[in-house]
Amino acid sequence: MAEELYLRVLELIVAGKFSVGDKLPSENEISKTFGGSRPVIRIALTRLREEGVITARQGVGYFVTNRPSADLTAVVHSDWDELSHINEVRQAIEPVVARCAAERGKRTQLDFVSRALDVLRERIEDGEAGSDADYAFHLSIAQASENDLFVSVLRSMRGQLLSSIVTTNNDVFELKREYADAIIQEHRDIHDAILAGNGQAAEVFMKYHLMNAFRRIRNLQGKTPVTGP
């Protein structure tokens, strides 16, 4: 329900029904228009806030701060096939990126990976999906790989990666708290292997994380779980 509500509000902003600076309807008005409980509405609005589309003013409400970019409007039209294709590309690239980061990463770069993990953990523990922090963690690993092409690939895929991450994380936190705990642990395992300089372990943990993320989407959407270790 939160996913559907998020998409409806995003589509209205994309269509220009709400311009930058406009105040969104109150939670009660959104509930009357689209349905959904207040907790569900807050999940959807939190997602829009994390993506920089709206901002919250205490005691006043939510305001549009940015018209969604092409990166975020792509999320509106994402479907199962697209998510599957994104996963295929990530599985082909990111485990190798993690291995290279473990083998080549400089101390200052690894510090950025650690800080990115801390931010992601704090966001999740605060009950947020942390999709932007999740993306930042993966990007920091690419930056530590000492291969600018990896960084360029992840930046060029920002919209698709956010589409994959926000779908996974928001659905997960709405339905399965234990999944959120697993996401933190999977990122920590990747981080620890990279800082230990263990390229093989970093590659395996990244592959395991991406496979589990895809499995979580399948399970939450009622698809047949993928096979794997």
TISE-679594 format. One record per residue (C-alpha): residue number from 1; y, z negated, x negated. Coordinates in Angstrom, 1 decimal. Layout:
! TISE-679594
<pos=NUM&north=Y&up=Z&east=X> $
...
This chain:
! TISE-679594
<pos=1&north=0.0&up=0.0&east=0.0> $
<pos=2&north=2.4&up=-0.8&east=-2.8> $
<pos=3&north=1.7&up=2.6&east=-4.4> $
<pos=4&north=2.5&up=4.4&east=-1.2> $
<pos=5&north=5.7&up=2.4&east=-0.6> $
<pos=6&north=6.8&up=3.0&east=-4.3> $
<pos=7&north=6.3&up=6.8&east=-3.8> $
<pos=8&north=8.2&up=6.9&east=-0.5> $
<pos=9&north=11.2&up=5.1&east=-2.0> $
<pos=10&north=11.1&up=7.2&east=-5.1> $
<pos=11&north=10.9&up=10.4&east=-3.1> $
<pos=12&north=14.0&up=9.4&east=-1.2> $
<pos=13&north=15.9&up=8.8&east=-4.4> $
<pos=14&north=14.7&up=12.1&east=-5.9> $
<pos=15&north=15.8&up=13.9&east=-2.7> $
<pos=16&north=19.3&up=12.4&east=-3.0> $
<pos=17&north=19.0&up=10.2&east=0.1> $
<pos=18&north=20.2&up=7.4&east=-2.2> $
<pos=19&north=22.7&up=8.2&east=-5.0> $
<pos=20&north=23.5&up=6.3&east=-8.1> $
<pos=21&north=25.4&up=3.2&east=-7.1> $
<pos=22&north=24.0&up=3.1&east=-3.6> $
<pos=23&north=22.4&up=-0.1&east=-2.3> $
<pos=24&north=18.9&up=0.2&east=-1.1> $
<pos=25&north=17.9&up=-1.2&east=2.3> $
<pos=26&north=16.9&up=-4.9&east=2.3> $
<pos=27&north=13.3&up=-5.9&east=2.1> $
<pos=28&north=13.3&up=-6.6&east=5.8> $
<pos=29&north=14.7&up=-3.1&east=6.6> $
<pos=30&north=12.2&up=-1.5&east=4.3> $
<pos=31&north=9.4&up=-3.4&east=6.0> $
<pos=32&north=10.6&up=-2.2&east=9.4> $
<pos=33&north=10.9&up=1.4&east=8.3> $
<pos=34&north=7.7&up=1.8&east=6.2> $
<pos=35&north=5.6&up=-1.3&east=7.0> $
<pos=36&north=4.2&up=-3.6&east=4.4> $
<pos=37&north=4.5&up=-7.3&east=3.6> $
<pos=38&north=7.3&up=-8.7&east=1.4> $
<pos=39&north=5.0&up=-9.2&east=-1.6> $
<pos=40&north=3.9&up=-5.6&east=-1.4> $
<pos=41&north=7.5&up=-4.4&east=-1.1> $
<pos=42&north=8.4&up=-6.5&east=-4.2> $
<pos=43&north=5.6&up=-4.9&east=-6.2> $
<pos=44&north=7.0&up=-1.5&east=-5.3> $
<pos=45&north=10.6&up=-2.4&east=-6.1> $
<pos=46&north=9.6&up=-4.1&east=-9.3> $
<pos=47&north=7.9&up=-0.9&east=-10.4> $
<pos=48&north=11.1&up=1.1&east=-9.8> $
<pos=49&north=13.2&up=-1.5&east=-11.6> $
<pos=50&north=10.9&up=-1.4&east=-14.6> $
<pos=51&north=11.2&up=2.4&east=-14.7> $
<pos=52&north=15.0&up=2.1&east=-14.8> $
<pos=53&north=15.5&up=3.7&east=-11.4> $
<pos=54&north=17.0&up=0.6&east=-9.7> $
<pos=55&north=18.5&up=-2.7&east=-10.7> $
<pos=56&north=18.5&up=-6.1&east=-8.9> $
<pos=57&north=21.7&up=-8.1&east=-8.3> $
<pos=58&north=20.9&up=-11.7&east=-7.5> $
<pos=59&north=21.8&up=-12.5&east=-3.9> $
<pos=60&north=23.0&up=-9.0&east=-3.2> $
<pos=61&north=20.0&up=-6.6&east=-3.4> $
<pos=62&north=18.8&up=-3.6&east=-5.2> $
<pos=63&north=21.0&up=-0.7&east=-6.3> $
<pos=64&north=20.1&up=2.8&east=-7.6> $
<pos=65&north=21.1&up=3.0&east=-11.3> $
<pos=66&north=19.5&up=6.3&east=-12.3> $
<pos=67&north=18.3&up=9.5&east=-10.6> $
<pos=68&north=14.7&up=9.8&east=-11.7> $
<pos=69&north=14.2&up=12.1&east=-14.7> $
<pos=70&north=11.6&up=14.8&east=-14.8> $
<pos=71&north=9.3&up=12.3&east=-16.4> $
<pos=72&north=9.3&up=10.0&east=-13.4> $
<pos=73&north=9.5&up=12.6&east=-10.7> $
<pos=74&north=6.2&up=13.9&east=-12.1> $
<pos=75&north=4.7&up=10.6&east=-11.0> $
<pos=76&north=5.4&up=11.5&east=-7.3> $
<pos=77&north=3.2&up=14.5&east=-7.6> $
<pos=78&north=0.4&up=13.1&east=-9.8> $
<pos=79&north=-3.1&up=13.3&east=-8.3> $
<pos=80&north=-6.6&up=12.5&east=-9.4> $
<pos=81&north=-7.1&up=15.7&east=-11.3> $
<pos=82&north=-3.9&up=15.2&east=-13.3> $
<pos=83&north=-4.9&up=11.6&east=-14.1> $
<pos=84&north=-8.3&up=12.9&east=-15.3> $
<pos=85&north=-6.6&up=15.5&east=-17.5> $
<pos=86&north=-4.3&up=12.9&east=-19.0> $
<pos=87&north=-7.3&up=10.7&east=-19.8> $
<pos=88&north=-9.0&up=13.5&east=-21.6> $
<pos=89&north=-6.0&up=14.2&east=-23.8> $
<pos=90&north=-5.5&up=10.5&east=-24.6> $
<pos=91&north=-9.2&up=10.0&east=-25.5> $
<pos=92&north=-9.0&up=13.0&east=-27.9> $
<pos=93&north=-5.8&up=11.8&east=-29.6> $
<pos=94&north=-5.1&up=8.0&east=-29.4> $
<pos=95&north=-8.3&up=6.6&east=-31.0> $
<pos=96&north=-7.5&up=8.7&east=-34.1> $
<pos=97&north=-3.9&up=7.5&east=-34.0> $
<pos=98&north=-5.1&up=3.9&east=-34.0> $
<pos=99&north=-7.3&up=4.5&east=-37.0> $
<pos=100&north=-4.5&up=6.1&east=-38.9> $
<pos=101&north=-2.2&up=3.3&east=-38.1> $
<pos=102&north=-4.7&up=0.8&east=-39.4> $
<pos=103&north=-5.3&up=2.7&east=-42.6> $
<pos=104&north=-1.7&up=3.8&east=-43.3> $
<pos=105&north=0.7&up=1.5&east=-41.4> $
<pos=106&north=3.4&up=-0.2&east=-43.4> $
<pos=107&north=4.3&up=-3.9&east=-42.9> $
<pos=108&north=7.5&up=-3.2&east=-41.1> $
<pos=109&north=5.8&up=-0.7&east=-38.8> $
<pos=110&north=3.0&up=-3.2&east=-38.0> $
<pos=111&north=5.6&up=-5.8&east=-37.2> $
<pos=112&north=6.8&up=-3.4&east=-34.5> $
<pos=113&north=3.3&up=-3.1&east=-33.1> $
<pos=114&north=3.0&up=-7.0&east=-33.0> $
<pos=115&north=6.4&up=-7.3&east=-31.2> $
<pos=116&north=5.4&up=-4.6&east=-28.7> $
<pos=117&north=2.2&up=-6.5&east=-27.9> $
<pos=118&north=4.2&up=-9.7&east=-27.4> $
<pos=119&north=6.6&up=-8.0&east=-25.0> $
<pos=120&north=3.7&up=-6.5&east=-23.1> $
<pos=121&north=1.8&up=-9.8&east=-22.9> $
<pos=122&north=4.9&up=-11.6&east=-21.7> $
<pos=123&north=5.6&up=-9.0&east=-19.0> $
<pos=124&north=2.1&up=-9.2&east=-17.7> $
<pos=125&north=2.0&up=-13.0&east=-17.8> $
<pos=126&north=5.2&up=-13.0&east=-15.8> $
<pos=127&north=3.4&up=-11.0&east=-13.1> $
<pos=128&north=5.0&up=-7.6&east=-13.9> $
<pos=129&north=3.1&up=-4.4&east=-14.4> $
<pos=130&north=4.9&up=-3.8&east=-17.7> $
<pos=131&north=4.3&up=0.0&east=-17.7> $
<pos=132&north=7.3&up=0.7&east=-20.0> $
<pos=133&north=6.1&up=-2.1&east=-22.4> $
<pos=134&north=2.6&up=-0.6&east=-22.3> $
<pos=135&north=3.9&up=2.8&east=-23.3> $
<pos=136&north=6.1&up=1.2&east=-26.0> $
<pos=137&north=3.0&up=-0.4&east=-27.5> $
<pos=138&north=1.1&up=2.8&east=-27.7> $
<pos=139&north=4.1&up=4.6&east=-29.2> $
<pos=140&north=4.5&up=1.9&east=-31.8> $
<pos=141&north=1.0&up=2.6&east=-33.0> $
<pos=142&north=1.8&up=6.3&east=-33.3> $
<pos=143&north=4.8&up=5.4&east=-35.4> $
<pos=144&north=2.7&up=3.3&east=-37.6> $
<pos=145&north=0.2&up=6.2&east=-38.2> $
<pos=146&north=2.6&up=7.8&east=-40.7> $
<pos=147&north=2.1&up=11.1&east=-38.8> $
<pos=148&north=5.3&up=12.4&east=-37.1> $
<pos=149&north=3.2&up=14.9&east=-35.0> $
<pos=150&north=1.4&up=12.0&east=-33.3> $
<pos=151&north=4.8&up=10.5&east=-32.4> $
<pos=152&north=6.0&up=13.8&east=-31.1> $
<pos=153&north=2.9&up=14.3&east=-29.0> $
<pos=154&north=3.2&up=10.9&east=-27.4> $
<pos=155&north=6.9&up=11.3&east=-26.8> $
<pos=156&north=6.4&up=14.8&east=-25.2> $
<pos=157&north=3.7&up=13.3&east=-23.0> $
<pos=158&north=5.9&up=10.3&east=-21.9> $
<pos=159&north=6.0&up=11.4&east=-18.3> $
<pos=160&north=2.3&up=11.9&east=-18.0> $
<pos=161&north=1.5&up=8.7&east=-19.9> $
<pos=162&north=3.8&up=6.7&east=-17.6> $
<pos=163&north=2.1&up=8.4&east=-14.6> $
<pos=164&north=-1.2&up=7.2&east=-15.9> $
<pos=165&north=0.0&up=3.7&east=-16.9> $
<pos=166&north=2.0&up=2.8&east=-13.8> $
<pos=167&north=-0.9&up=4.0&east=-11.6> $
<pos=168&north=-3.4&up=1.8&east=-13.5> $
<pos=169&north=-1.3&up=-1.3&east=-13.9> $
<pos=170&north=0.4&up=-1.5&east=-10.5> $
<pos=171&north=-2.9&up=-1.0&east=-8.7> $
<pos=172&north=-4.6&up=-3.4&east=-11.0> $
<pos=173&north=-2.0&up=-6.2&east=-10.5> $
<pos=174&north=-2.0&up=-5.8&east=-6.8> $
<pos=175&north=-5.7&up=-6.1&east=-6.4> $
<pos=176&north=-7.5&up=-7.6&east=-9.4> $
<pos=177&north=-5.9&up=-10.3&east=-11.5> $
<pos=178&north=-8.9&up=-10.4&east=-13.8> $
<pos=179&north=-8.2&up=-6.7&east=-14.7> $
<pos=180&north=-4.8&up=-7.8&east=-15.9> $
<pos=181&north=-6.4&up=-10.3&east=-18.2> $
<pos=182&north=-8.7&up=-7.6&east=-19.5> $
<pos=183&north=-5.7&up=-5.3&east=-20.2> $
<pos=184&north=-4.1&up=-8.0&east=-22.4> $
<pos=185&north=-7.3&up=-8.6&east=-24.3> $
<pos=186&north=-7.9&up=-4.9&east=-24.9> $
<pos=187&north=-4.5&up=-4.4&east=-26.3> $
<pos=188&north=-4.9&up=-7.5&east=-28.5> $
<pos=189&north=-8.2&up=-6.2&east=-29.9> $
<pos=190&north=-6.5&up=-2.9&east=-30.8> $
<pos=191&north=-3.6&up=-4.8&east=-32.4> $
<pos=192&north=-5.8&up=-7.2&east=-34.4> $
<pos=193&north=-7.9&up=-4.3&east=-35.8> $
<pos=194&north=-4.9&up=-2.4&east=-36.9> $
<pos=195&north=-3.3&up=-5.4&east=-38.6> $
<pos=196&north=-6.6&up=-6.1&east=-40.3> $
<pos=197&north=-6.6&up=-2.6&east=-41.7> $
<pos=198&north=-9.9&up=-1.8&east=-40.0> $
<pos=199&north=-9.6&up=1.8&east=-39.0> $
<pos=200&north=-13.0&up=2.2&east=-37.6> $
<pos=201&north=-12.6&up=-0.9&east=-35.3> $
<pos=202&north=-9.1&up=0.2&east=-34.2> $
<pos=203&north=-10.5&up=3.6&east=-33.2> $
<pos=204&north=-13.4&up=2.1&east=-31.3> $
<pos=205&north=-11.2&up=-0.5&east=-29.5> $
<pos=206&north=-8.7&up=2.2&east=-28.5> $
<pos=207&north=-11.4&up=4.4&east=-27.1> $
<pos=208&north=-12.9&up=1.4&east=-25.3> $
<pos=209&north=-9.5&up=0.5&east=-23.8> $
<pos=210&north=-8.8&up=4.1&east=-22.6> $
<pos=211&north=-12.2&up=4.4&east=-21.1> $
<pos=212&north=-11.8&up=1.1&east=-19.3> $
<pos=213&north=-8.4&up=2.0&east=-18.0> $
<pos=214&north=-9.8&up=5.2&east=-16.5> $
<pos=215&north=-12.8&up=3.3&east=-15.1> $
<pos=216&north=-10.4&up=0.8&east=-13.4> $
<pos=217&north=-8.5&up=3.6&east=-11.7> $
<pos=218&north=-11.8&up=5.1&east=-10.5> $
<pos=219&north=-13.0&up=1.7&east=-9.2> $
<pos=220&north=-9.8&up=0.9&east=-7.4> $
<pos=221&north=-9.6&up=4.3&east=-5.8> $
<pos=222&north=-13.2&up=4.2&east=-4.7> $
<pos=223&north=-14.5&up=6.7&east=-7.2> $
<pos=224&north=-17.9&up=6.5&east=-8.8> $
<pos=225&north=-17.5&up=4.5&east=-12.0> $
<pos=226&north=-17.7&up=6.5&east=-15.2> $
<pos=227&north=-20.6&up=5.8&east=-17.6> $
<pos=228&north=-20.1&up=4.4&east=-21.0> $
<pos=229&north=-20.7&up=1.3&east=-23.1> $
